Amino acid sequence: MIRKLALDELNRLSVDDFKATEKFPYCLILDDIRSLNNVGSVFRTADAFRAEKLYLAGITGTPPHRDITKTALGATESVAWEHAPDVDGLVVDLQARGYTVVAVEQAEQRVLLPDFNPEPNKRYAFVFGNEVTGVRDSVIQQADLVLEIPQYGTKHSLNIAVTAGIICYRFVESITKT
């Protein structure tokens, strides 16, 4: 019989231990995300996959807000975050600091996620755009790479929180393979 693990068997880090733990070499940028529930969900994903930082750009809501904290389940306390009013300036700054900026979008000359092989010694910044309009054109033009998740249904659109989860899992899985 299979037994579900109890909470004390999960070896969860405390918030202080999480803050002190080395993070994986990437950050997430949420640009003009309208849904505060999506923002909270991405906080949880950033915690689960030990992102360095979460940038909340443009009109994206910031903690403390009950709709963010409700879905973040405490991750707003563990994940480093910063509000960036100007996403274009943020992209330029991150590139100057050595990040490879990756726009997650459906665009020409994109790389499909299964073909994305991140270099383990590089730092990445993944940009996720507005739920309706996607990543803004100016960011796509500045990005070092455009990454697309292949989809096989009729919608060709995923929720931003789902998209972030897929990207974070794939990135961490790729760089931790031995």
Buried (B, 14 or more C-beta within 10 A) or exposed (E): EEEEEEEEEEEEBEBEEBEEEEBBBBBBBBBBBEBBBBBBBBBBBBBBBBBBBBBBBBEBBEBEBEBBBEBBEEBBBBBEBEEBEEBBEBBEEBBEEEBBBBBBBBBEEBEEBEEBEBEEEEBBBBBBBBBEEBBBEEBBEBBBBBBBBEEEEEEEEBEBBEBBBBBBEBBBEBBEEE
